[in-house]
């Protein structure tokens, strides 16, 4: 596990080609857009591990997930998601459905070859 001091990011693997981190590393921690921008400026791809069933995630972590996806999408960073649950579009979550729908749609675009 690697911690990038000064910005509060913890990741599993780090290179300019790909960063590997868990959902808890990036969305469970109190991070925001500046940290996600910093991360996106330093790699071409992100492997996000252990993404839980989004229907069970607390509001703050779910909002951070949406912000992370927005930053990756805006910076055209390739994303690969490894989830512990099948992908679903939760209708009853603690964040606005529109934000979550946008994030889930963008994940498809970021995973392209």
PyMOL commands that set and color helices and strands:
alter all, ss='L'
color gray80, all
select helices_A, chain A and resi 23-28+33-40+54-56+59-74+97-110
alter helices_A, ss='H'
color red, helices_A
select strands_A, chain A and resi 2-4+9-11+19-22+45-51+78-83
alter strands_A, ss='S'
color yellow, strands_A
deselect
rebuild
show_as cartoon
